[in-house]
């Protein structure tokens, strides 16, 4: 008698309850797909397809996904894709620049500077690098940002140059200089949102400074230095 079967009353052999298990064991652990429900088969195939697709994703495709996530304001998704990108290409300069941007989004200017330094070692340069360096210095060392822009050691074109200078002056508590710096930009681009925001911040700081001064000295600060 074949193992896994038993005889019924008419001499007919029927498979036992253990035959499915024994057949699978004989197949060295292979899954008997025909014994699965249709929904389980679909789920298994989908998992295999998704796993295969993810393993074939290039670093550049992940970088594109990260940029799209930043644009959508989805920093959580950006972090997931960046983790995978840095695992595949840890010395990719674009990956390091995006890690710096992610650190800035988390208000970690020290971590951002560390990632930017690694990006430089990997060959990063150009407008994206300059923009990130401006943001990092503005958050952590506005005096250094002022020095770098005025000396030309970092390249920023107008009107961004004046707006960045204004933000630095505001961070240093010098709203009068910020207002003076923005005058030409606002004259040429009166609807430029970034310039108007920097100007509004300067006016608020100026009002706060005036309130802190004795009445005899209010509104007597020079318009520029």
ZINOR-V590768 format. One record per pair of residues at least 24 apart in sequence whose ideal C-beta (glycine too) atoms are under 6 Angstrom apart, sorted by the first residue. I is the first residue (numbers start at 1). J is the second residue. D is the distance in Angstrom with one decimal. If there is no record, write none. Layout:
i: (I:I)
j: (J:J)
d: (D:D)
This chain:
i: (59:59:59:59:63:66:75:91:93:93:93:93:96:97:97:100:104:109:109:109:112:130:130:134:138:142:142:142:159:163:163:163:166:167:170:170:170:175:175:175:176:176:177:178:180:180)
j: (85:88:89:92:94:98:105:122:119:122:123:124:122:124:128:132:135:136:139:140:136:154:155:164:167:168:171:172:185:194:195:198:198:198:201:202:205:202:205:206:221:223:225:202:223:224)
d: (5.3:5.2:4.6:5.9:5.2:5.2:5.2:4.9:5.0:4.0:5.0:3.8:5.8:5.6:5.8:5.3:5.8:5.4:4.3:4.0:5.1:5.5:5.5:5.4:5.6:4.3:4.0:5.4:4.5:5.3:5.5:5.4:4.3:5.6:5.3:5.6:5.9:4.0:3.9:4.2:5.1:5.9:5.6:3.9:5.5:3.7)
